[in-house]
């Protein structure tokens, strides 16, 4: 069994750790303001390091949760775009700008015949780059989930 943990999961976990540490730190500081078992220098170091650790957890949590996933998607789009033919790239770009558009509306966005658009979409669907879903009498076209 292959266990993979997404960056988003790690980021959310770091957020939770930061919240737990900050709440326990505030509780500890308010309950034990002058505990004599800890030397004053140790207390000063502890008072400086815990907030720093909380801030670091929040920063990395934010980066892993929000920033990295967007960069990863943009990278995947660029890689896919490099392997596409010119006609396929035109359709792919239109789909990125109009996710879930109907096939008939997509025809109005690009300068292809109905038959050519249908053939290009079938080729992209066979290569698992786009998905067509029936919506009434129309097909709606989406970028494949592994790309986004």
C-alpha atoms as a printed R data frame, in Angstrom:
    type eleno elety resid chain resno       x      y       z
1   ATOM     1    CA   UNK     A     1   0.000  0.000   0.000
2   ATOM     2    CA   UNK     A     2   1.416  3.334  -1.108
3   ATOM     3    CA   UNK     A     3   0.734  6.055   1.437
4   ATOM     4    CA   UNK     A     4   0.934  9.553   0.016
5   ATOM     5    CA   UNK     A     5   0.191 12.702   1.929
6   ATOM     6    CA   UNK     A     6  -0.585 15.797  -0.071
7   ATOM     7    CA   UNK     A     7   1.124 19.115   0.556
8   ATOM     8    CA   UNK     A     8  -2.273 20.594   1.345
9   ATOM     9    CA   UNK     A     9  -2.788 18.028   4.129
10  ATOM    10    CA   UNK     A    10   0.612 18.858   5.619
11  ATOM    11    CA   UNK     A    11  -0.177 22.565   5.421
12  ATOM    12    CA   UNK     A    12  -3.496 22.165   7.215
13  ATOM    13    CA   UNK     A    13  -1.789 20.010   9.846
14  ATOM    14    CA   UNK     A    14   0.772 22.768  10.433
15  ATOM    15    CA   UNK     A    15  -2.049 25.275  10.885
16  ATOM    16    CA   UNK     A    16  -3.653 23.022  13.493
17  ATOM    17    CA   UNK     A    17  -0.329 22.515  15.305
18  ATOM    18    CA   UNK     A    18   0.204 26.290  15.403
19  ATOM    19    CA   UNK     A    19  -3.275 26.843  16.853
20  ATOM    20    CA   UNK     A    20  -2.815 24.131  19.497
21  ATOM    21    CA   UNK     A    21   0.632 25.436  20.488
22  ATOM    22    CA   UNK     A    22  -0.552 29.019  20.683
23  ATOM    23    CA   UNK     A    23  -3.571 28.173  22.827
24  ATOM    24    CA   UNK     A    24  -1.534 25.967  25.169
25  ATOM    25    CA   UNK     A    25   1.211 28.612  25.357
26  ATOM    26    CA   UNK     A    26  -1.287 31.315  26.293
27  ATOM    27    CA   UNK     A    27  -2.827 29.010  28.912
28  ATOM    28    CA   UNK     A    28   0.602 28.117  30.350
29  ATOM    29    CA   UNK     A    29   1.717 31.743  30.499
30  ATOM    30    CA   UNK     A    30  -1.455 32.862  32.256
31  ATOM    31    CA   UNK     A    31  -1.543 29.964  34.772
32  ATOM    32    CA   UNK     A    32   2.178 29.914  35.657
33  ATOM    33    CA   UNK     A    33   3.430 33.488  35.375
34  ATOM    34    CA   UNK     A    34   6.175 33.113  38.012
35  ATOM    35    CA   UNK     A    35   6.934 29.409  38.235
36  ATOM    36    CA   UNK     A    36  10.181 29.077  40.177
37  ATOM    37    CA   UNK     A    37  11.360 25.738  38.738
38  ATOM    38    CA   UNK     A    38  12.307 27.336  35.438
39  ATOM    39    CA   UNK     A    39  15.278 29.661  35.518
40  ATOM    40    CA   UNK     A    40  14.628 33.146  34.260
41  ATOM    41    CA   UNK     A    41  16.997 32.692  31.272
42  ATOM    42    CA   UNK     A    42  15.250 29.456  30.303
43  ATOM    43    CA   UNK     A    43  11.909 31.234  30.544
44  ATOM    44    CA   UNK     A    44  13.173 34.044  28.304
45  ATOM    45    CA   UNK     A    45  14.345 31.566  25.681
46  ATOM    46    CA   UNK     A    46  11.064 29.644  25.951
47  ATOM    47    CA   UNK     A    47   9.067 32.869  25.660
48  ATOM    48    CA   UNK     A    48  10.967 33.731  22.464
49  ATOM    49    CA   UNK     A    49  11.009 30.298  20.813
50  ATOM    50    CA   UNK     A    50   7.385 29.251  21.184
51  ATOM    51    CA   UNK     A    51   5.917 32.280  19.375
52  ATOM    52    CA   UNK     A    52   8.625 31.892  16.729
53  ATOM    53    CA   UNK     A    53   7.677 28.221  16.239
54  ATOM    54    CA   UNK     A    54   4.020 29.202  15.958
55  ATOM    55    CA   UNK     A    55   4.794 31.818  13.299
56  ATOM    56    CA   UNK     A    56   6.955 29.338  11.343
57  ATOM    57    CA   UNK     A    57   4.169 26.731  11.426
58  ATOM    58    CA   UNK     A    58   1.671 29.304  10.179
59  ATOM    59    CA   UNK     A    59   3.945 30.482   7.353
60  ATOM    60    CA   UNK     A    60   4.780 26.973   6.123
61  ATOM    61    CA   UNK     A    61   1.167 25.922   6.563
62  ATOM    62    CA   UNK     A    62   0.028 28.802   4.376
63  ATOM    63    CA   UNK     A    63   2.653 28.097   1.717
64  ATOM    64    CA   UNK     A    64   1.910 24.363   1.550
65  ATOM    65    CA   UNK     A    65  -1.844 24.833   1.619
66  ATOM    66    CA   UNK     A    66  -2.338 27.670  -0.835
67  ATOM    67    CA   UNK     A    67   0.770 28.712  -2.733
68  ATOM    68    CA   UNK     A    68   2.339 25.387  -3.770
69  ATOM    69    CA   UNK     A    69  -0.840 23.822  -5.122
70  ATOM    70    CA   UNK     A    70  -1.408 26.732  -7.518
71  ATOM    71    CA   UNK     A    71   2.187 26.566  -8.750
72  ATOM    72    CA   UNK     A    72   1.899 22.817  -9.219
73  ATOM    73    CA   UNK     A    73  -1.267 23.187 -11.322
74  ATOM    74    CA   UNK     A    74   0.309 25.903 -13.465
75  ATOM    75    CA   UNK     A    75   3.311 23.626 -14.013
76  ATOM    76    CA   UNK     A    76   1.108 20.719 -15.059
77  ATOM    77    CA   UNK     A    77  -0.775 22.947 -17.502
78  ATOM    78    CA   UNK     A    78   2.519 24.050 -19.085
79  ATOM    79    CA   UNK     A    79   3.737 20.463 -19.411
80  ATOM    80    CA   UNK     A    80   0.479 19.333 -21.006
81  ATOM    81    CA   UNK     A    81   0.452 22.335 -23.316
82  ATOM    82    CA   UNK     A    82   3.935 21.450 -24.627
83  ATOM    83    CA   UNK     A    83   2.802 18.036 -25.868
84  ATOM    84    CA   UNK     A    84  -0.291 19.313 -27.686
85  ATOM    85    CA   UNK     A    85  -0.635 20.013 -31.379
86  ATOM    86    CA   UNK     A    86  -1.540 23.568 -32.369
87  ATOM    87    CA   UNK     A    87  -5.262 22.818 -32.780
88  ATOM    88    CA   UNK     A    88  -5.378 20.911 -29.494
89  ATOM    89    CA   UNK     A    89  -3.564 23.743 -27.701
90  ATOM    90    CA   UNK     A    90  -6.162 26.234 -28.954
91  ATOM    91    CA   UNK     A    91  -8.990 24.118 -27.557
92  ATOM    92    CA   UNK     A    92  -7.072 23.479 -24.309
93  ATOM    93    CA   UNK     A    93  -6.462 27.221 -23.779
94  ATOM    94    CA   UNK     A    94 -10.129 27.980 -24.403
95  ATOM    95    CA   UNK     A    95 -11.103 25.306 -21.862
96  ATOM    96    CA   UNK     A    96  -8.751 26.694 -19.226
97  ATOM    97    CA   UNK     A    97 -10.431 30.077 -19.611
98  ATOM    98    CA   UNK     A    98 -13.952 28.555 -19.749
99  ATOM    99    CA   UNK     A    99 -14.011 25.395 -17.634
100 ATOM   100    CA   UNK     A   100 -17.249 23.433 -18.033
101 ATOM   101    CA   UNK     A   101 -18.313 25.231 -21.202
102 ATOM   102    CA   UNK     A   102 -20.751 23.487 -23.506
103 ATOM   103    CA   UNK     A   103 -19.326 22.110 -26.703
104 ATOM   104    CA   UNK     A   104 -21.571 24.406 -28.776
105 ATOM   105    CA   UNK     A   105 -20.395 27.534 -26.894
106 ATOM   106    CA   UNK     A   106 -16.793 26.382 -27.230
107 ATOM   107    CA   UNK     A   107 -17.340 26.295 -30.986
108 ATOM   108    CA   UNK     A   108 -18.130 30.018 -30.847
109 ATOM   109    CA   UNK     A   109 -14.891 30.764 -28.956
110 ATOM   110    CA   UNK     A   110 -12.572 29.153 -31.505
111 ATOM   111    CA   UNK     A   111 -12.520 29.209 -35.291
112 ATOM   112    CA   UNK     A   112 -13.084 25.513 -36.061
113 ATOM   113    CA   UNK     A   113 -15.787 23.661 -37.913
114 ATOM   114    CA   UNK     A   114 -18.148 21.568 -35.813
115 ATOM   115    CA   UNK     A   115 -16.566 18.354 -37.140
116 ATOM   116    CA   UNK     A   116 -13.009 19.524 -36.457
117 ATOM   117    CA   UNK     A   117 -13.837 20.584 -32.891
118 ATOM   118    CA   UNK     A   118 -15.526 17.246 -32.273
119 ATOM   119    CA   UNK     A   119 -12.469 15.374 -33.585
120 ATOM   120    CA   UNK     A   120  -9.993 17.466 -31.532
121 ATOM   121    CA   UNK     A   121 -12.080 16.973 -28.363
122 ATOM   122    CA   UNK     A   122 -12.280 13.216 -29.006
123 ATOM   123    CA   UNK     A   123  -8.495 13.068 -29.410
124 ATOM   124    CA   UNK     A   124  -7.976 15.022 -26.189
125 ATOM   125    CA   UNK     A   125 -10.493 12.847 -24.366
126 ATOM   126    CA   UNK     A   126  -8.765  9.658 -25.569
127 ATOM   127    CA   UNK     A   127  -5.476 11.033 -24.190
128 ATOM   128    CA   UNK     A   128  -7.201 11.805 -20.841
129 ATOM   129    CA   UNK     A   129  -6.627 15.552 -21.122
130 ATOM   130    CA   UNK     A   130 -10.298 16.580 -21.223
131 ATOM   131    CA   UNK     A   131 -13.575 15.006 -20.146
132 ATOM   132    CA   UNK     A   132 -16.953 15.383 -21.804
133 ATOM   133    CA   UNK     A   133 -20.048 15.080 -19.646
134 ATOM   134    CA   UNK     A   134 -23.577 14.858 -20.947
135 ATOM   135    CA   UNK     A   135 -25.743 17.769 -19.813
136 ATOM   136    CA   UNK     A   136 -29.190 17.418 -21.304
137 ATOM   137    CA   UNK     A   137 -28.718 17.315 -25.069
138 ATOM   138    CA   UNK     A   138 -25.273 18.933 -24.888
139 ATOM   139    CA   UNK     A   139 -21.804 17.950 -23.843
140 ATOM   140    CA   UNK     A   140 -19.983 20.052 -21.283
141 ATOM   141    CA   UNK     A   141 -16.218 19.935 -21.567
142 ATOM   142    CA   UNK     A   142 -13.821 19.945 -18.587
143 ATOM   143    CA   UNK     A   143 -10.081 19.747 -18.090
144 ATOM   144    CA   UNK     A   144  -9.157 16.299 -16.680
145 ATOM   145    CA   UNK     A   145  -8.956 16.206 -12.894
146 ATOM   146    CA   UNK     A   146  -5.293 15.078 -12.803
147 ATOM   147    CA   UNK     A   147  -4.274 18.372 -14.416
148 ATOM   148    CA   UNK     A   148  -6.021 20.649 -11.923
